[in-house]
Amino acid sequence: MNSSVKKNFLYSLILTGANCIFPLLVFPYTTRVLGVTNIGICNFVSSLVNYFILFSMLGISTVGIREIAIKKDDRIQLSKCFSNLFIINTITTCLALILYIISIIVVPKLRQYSDMMWIGAIQLLFNYLLVDWLYRGLENFRYITIRTIIVRSLYVISVFLFVKEKEDYYLFFLLTSVTIAVNAIINIVYSHNFVFLTFKNLQLKNYIKPIIILGLQAIFTSMYTTFNVAYLGFTNDESEVGYYTTATKLFGFAIAFFSALTGVLLPRMSYYVSQKNIGAFKDMLAKTTVNLIHFALPIIVFSMIYAPEIVEITAGSGYEKAITPMRIVMPLMFIIGYEQILIIQTLMPLGRDKDIIINSVIGASVGLLLNLLLVDRFGSIGTSIVWVVSETTVLITAQYFCNKRVGINFPLGILVKAILYYIPLLVFLYFVHSIIISPLLSIIISSIIMLIYISFIQLFVIKNDLVMGVINKFYKIK
């Protein structure tokens, strides 16, 4: 893995760490101050806003990263590409905003939370100005990291200063929306250093088809991700939404670290395909798969054992019903991580958009059916089961397409070998969990044991060059 990828991964790792640490600072505070019901309201409204953002963005982010990565060496072509995508995004955002306003007026459940929905309109309006796809396509992760740390720091400070009681959930949601707006303004101003907006010789038609195809893929995918939260909110009370989103948020902190790597590698993989360097393409896929397996397994083991303690420490009392959903969704660490390898790193750079959308239709069909069968009866637990089964279905179909297109097989041998490596860790963690009564002390000791054990496996057993490369980068920075 070359030095630029290691450098970008280091920045992306810092970025992901910031995106996890800052919410972890806010999360225990807001769950205790706002309570499970108001947290559920915020997350329910947020899921609805994200649904409209999904329609406004379609496949622009993915197409943008892929196309910007290919054209980044020619400023004129880069600006034309940016202009085409930005203009299309302006049109789709306007349409989504109109539908959003109509929905607030027409749908009774949305009218019930109309004040929150109007605040959410800020997120919808400014989201398309974020143009993060431009910076990711340029592999400018240093800028993204610095900007995020500064803005997130201000956000955390604001939450602690102004959110003081349960009724402040409006203010909390407003601060979240304003953060997106501030990021968007900074991004769009800074973009002038790399591109200029032009209306000459536009080629919108060349981009519309892949944007729609990947947009449909995102919409179908949402049937077992974003739609889950919205449907749970419509069929159950806000508390069930609070339990589910608490469980999935804790899971999200973990999966974000692996997503840091896949986010870095998409532009690089697209570049390899454009240069017809299939050898480097497959080599990077193999390395990413090994990293996923050795990252996901210990996290899954740790989280399954310590789910009650993690929920108690991070969310506080009143969130005990989030424990079972958390345990159900934790295997998604591997399932979604491997999906990202198959879809984001393999099918997307290869331009297999049709395979991706077929894959998503199958997952959406399973998700929709299971939502109707399970969620009304089992609430947050049913929603968790829907997500896991749907993602597993998507993984199986994605594996079929990758095997058919480029001969990539499921890494069963690597997975079995890794499981054997981590059986002693499972024994150590279970032993510590059994003998130490204090939840916090038990987690701290087990975390240290896990970190030492993983480091030993990474450095001396599998001799992971990515991990060693990141360590060398830190030493050079020092």
N, C-alpha and C positions, 0 to 999 in steps of 0.2 A: 504494500500500500504506500503510494508515494507521499512525499513530505507535505504537499499542499492539501491533500485529503486529511492527513493527520492534523495539520494546523487547523483546518476548517472544523474537523471533528472536535478538537480541543475547544475552539470558540463555541461550537454548537453545544458541547457538554456544559460549558460555563453558562450558556444561555438557558439550557434546559434546567440546570441547577437553580438558576435565578428564578425561572418560571415555576419551579417547585418550592423553593425555599420561601419566596415571598407569599404565595398562597398558604403555605404551611404556617407562616407567622400570623396571617389573617384568619385562617380557617378555624382554629380552636377558639379564637376570640369571638368571631361572628356566630358560630354555632351556639355558644353559651349565651351571648347577649340577645340574639334575635330569636332563638328557640327553633325547634324542629318545624313547626308550622310555617313560620315566616321564611325560614330557609327554603322550605318546600315551595312557597309562593314565588320567591325570587328565581328558583331553578325552573319552575314550571313556565313562567313568563320568558325566562332566558331561552328555554328550549323552543318556544314559539318564535321568538325573534330570530334565533339561529336557523329556523326552518325557512324563514323569508330570506335571510342572508344566503342560504344555500341556493335558493332560486335566483337571487341576484348575481351570484358568482358563477353558477353552473360549473363548467370545467375550466374556467379561466385561470385559476391558480396553477393547476397541473400543466395545462397547455403553455402558460406563461413561463414556468420554470424550464420546461423542455425546450421551448423555442428561443428563449433568451440565452440559454446555455449554448445553443448551436450558433447564435449570431453575435455573441458577445465580443468577438474580435473586430467587428466592423461597426463603428458608431452610427453610420448612416442607416444600415440595415437594422441595427439594434433599435434605433429610434422609430423606424417605420413599424417594426414589430410591436414595440411598446404602444405606439399610437393606435394601431389597429385594435389591440386588446383593450386599451383604456377606453376607447370610444364605444366598443361593444359593451363593455362593463357599465359605462354610463347609461346606455339604453336599458340594459337589463335591470339595473338598480332603480331607475325611474319606474319601470313597470312593476317591480316588486314592491316599491313604496306605495304605489296606487292601490295594489291588491291588499297591502298591509292596512292602509287606512280604511278601506271598504270592510275588511274583516273585523276591525275594531267596532265599527258602527253596526254591522249586521249580526255577528255571532254573540249570543247572550253571555256565554262564558268569558269571552274576551272583554265585553263591556263591563263585566264585574271587576276586572283589573285594568280598566281603561287608563288610569293614571300611570300605572307601571308600563303599560304598552306604549304610551306616548313617550315615556323616557327611553324605552327600548328602540324607538325610532331613530334616536341618535346613533345607536350602534349600526343600524341598517344603513343610514345615510353616509356615515363616515367609513364603514368597513371597506368599501371599494377603493377609497383613497389610500388605504394602507400599502397597496402595491408591494407587499412582501415578496410576491413571486418574482419581481424584478431583482431584488437584492439576493434572493436565493439562487436565481438563475445565473447571476453574476458571481455567485459564491462569495459574496461580501458579508460573511458571517461576523466579522469583527465589528462592523457598523451596527448590525442588528443586535449584537450582544450588548454593546455600550449603551445604545438607545434604550433597550429594554430595561437594563439595570437602573438607569436614571429615572425613567418614567414609573417603573414598578416601585421604586423606593418612595417616590412622592405619593403614590397611591396608598401604600401601606401606612405611611405617616398620616395621611388624610383619614383613613378608616379609623385609626386609633384616636384621632383627635375629635372626630365628629359623630361617629356611630357609638351611642352611649346606652340606648335602651331598645326594647322590642319594636317600638313604633318607628325606629329609624331605618327599617328595611328599605323604605323608599330612597332614603339618602344613600344607603349602601349600594343600591342598584344604580343610582345616578352617578356615583363615583366610578363604578365599573364602566359605565357608558362613556363618561368623560375621558377616562383613560384611553379608550379606543380612539376617541376623537383627537386627543393630543398626539398619540402615536401616528395617526393618519396625517395630521398637519406637518409634523416633522418629516415624515417619509416623503410626502409629495414635494416638499420644498427641497429636500436633499437630492431627490431624483434628477434635478437639473444638472447635477455634476456628471451624469452618465448619459442621459437621453434628453431629447427635446420633442415636444408635441408637434406633429405636423398633420395637415389635412390633405396633403398632396399625394397622389398616386396610392391611395388607400386600397387594400386588398382584403376587405372584410370577409368576402366569400371564402377565402382560403382558410380562415380561422373558425368560421361559424360551425362547420360540420364537426370537427373534433371537440369544440367547446360544448356543443349540444350532446354529443355522444358521452363525453366524460361527465357532463352535467347530469345527464340521466343516470349515469353510474352512481354519482354522488347522491342523487335523490333516492334511487333504489336502495343504496347502502343505508340511508337515513331511516329506512323502514324498520331497521332493527337496531338503530342507535338513537338518533334524535327523536324519531317518532315514538320510541318506547316511553320517553319521559312525558311527552305531550299526551299520549294515550293513557298513561297511568294517571295523569292529572285530571283527565276528563272522566275516567271511570272510578277513581278512588279519591280520597281526601288528600289535602296538601301534605299531611304527615307522612303518608306512604311515599310521596315524591321526595320528601326530606330524607327518609331512610335510604331509598335507592340511590339518590344522588350523593349522599354521604359515602356510601359504599363504593360507588363508581369513581368518585373524586379521589379517594385514597388509592384506588387501582390506577387512576390516571396519572398520579404522581410517579408511579413506578414505570409505566409503559412509556412515559415521556422521555426517559433517558435513552431507551432504544430508538425511539422515533428521532432522536437527535442524530443518530447515525444514518438512518434511512433518508432523512431530510437533506443531509449533506451529500449523500451518494446519488440522489436522483439526477442532478445536473451533470455529475461526472459520468454516470452510466449512459446518459443521453449522448454525451460527447463521444464516448467510446463507440457507441453504435454508429454515430455520424461519421466516424473515422474508420469504421469497419474493423475495429480492433476487438474481435470476439474473444480472443484469448484473455486479454485483460478484463473484459466484461465478465467472463465465467469465473476467473480467479477471484475477483472481488465478491461475486455472489457467494462462492464457497466460504470465504473468510467471514462474511457477514453472518452466514448461517451458524458457523461455529460460535461466533460472539454472542448471537442470540441465545443459543441453547445454554451456554455457560453463564449467561446473565439471568435468564428467565427462571431456570430451575431453582436456584437458591432463594430467589425472591418469592416464588410460589410457596416453597416449603416454609419459609419464615412467616409469611403472611397468613397461611392456613393455621399454623400453630398459634400465632399471636394475635389473631383477629379480635378477640374480646378486649385485649389490652390496648391494641392500636386504636380501636373505636373509642374506648373509655378516655384515653389520654388526649386524642386529637379532637374528638367531638364533645366529650363530656357525658353527663347523665341524661337519660331520655332518648338516647340513640341506640339502645341495645338491639332493637330490631334491624339495625344495619349490619349486624355481625354475620348472619346467615347469607344475605345477599353478597357480602364481601367475599366470603369463602367460596360462593358459587362462581363469582366472576374472576377470581384470581388465576385460574388456568388460562384465561385469555392472554396472560402475559406471553405465553408461547404461541398460542393460536393466532392472535393478531400480529405479533411480531413476525411470525413466519409468513403470514398473509402479506405483510408489507414487503418482504423480500420477493415474494412471487409476483405481486401486482405492481408495487411502486418501483422496485429495482429491476424487474424483469419485463413484464408485459408492457408497462408504460414506455420505457425507453425504446422498446422494439416497435412501438406504434401499434400494438395489438389492441386497439380501442374496442373493436367488436367483441373480442374475447372477454374483455373487462366488463362490458355492459351485459353480456349473456350471464356472466358470473354473478353480477349484481342482481339481475332479475330473479335468478334462482334463490339467492339469499333473501331478497325482499319478499318473495312469495312465501318462503318458510317463515320469515319473521312476522309477516302480516297474519298468516293463519294461526301461528302460536300466540300472538298478541290477543286475537279474538277468543282463543280457547282458554288461555291461562291467566291473563292479567286481571280481568274483572274478579276472578275467584281468589287468586293467590297474591294479588297486590305486588309489592316490591320483590318478593321471592319469585313470583311468576315472570316478572319483567326480566329478572336476572337470568332465569332459565332460557327465556326467549333469546336473549343476547348471545349466550354461550352456544346454543344449538345453531342459531343462524350463522354465527361466525365460523363454526366448525364446518357447516355446509359450504360456505364460501371458500374455506381453505381447501376442501376436497376438490371442488370444481376448478379452483385456480391451479392446484397441483396437476390436474389432468391437462389443462391447457399448456402449462410450462413444460411438462413432459413431452407433449405432442409437438410443441414448437421448437424447443431447444434442447430436449433430452435431459431436463433437470428432474431427478428423482427425489422422493422424500428421504431425508437424511436419517433413516432408521438406525443404521449402525452407529453414527455419531451420537444420536440421542440415547441409545441404550448404554453406550460407553460412559456418557456424561452422567446418566442416572446412577451408575455404579460408583463414579467418582464422588457423588454427593450423598450417598447413603450414610457415610460416617457423620456428615454434617447434620443430617436429620436426627441421628441418635444424640449428638451433642446438644442440639437445640431443644429436643424433647426432654432431655435430662435436666437442663438448666430451668426450663419452664416448669418442671415438676417440683423442683426443690426450693426455688426462690419465690417467696410469697409476694414481695413488692413488684407490681407490674412494671414500673419505670426501671427499677434496678435490673429486673429480669431481661427487659428489652435491651438495655444498654450492654449488659454482659454478653447476651446472645449476638448482638450486632457486632461487637468486637471480635467474638469467635468467628462469626460468619465472614467478616472482612479479612481476617487473617487466613482463614481456610481458602476463600476464593482467590486471594492474592497468591497463595502457595500453588494452587492449581493452575492459575493463569501464567505465572512466571516460570514455574519449574516442571510442571507436568505437560501442559499443552504448548507452553512457550509462545504465548499470544503476542505477535509482533505489533498489533495495534496498541495494546496496553503498554508494552515496553516503549513504543514510540511516543505515546502521550506522556509517560513518565520522563522521558528524555527531553520533551518540550518544556515541561515544568522546570527541569534543572537548568535549561538554557535561559528561560525567563528569569530565573533567580540569578 
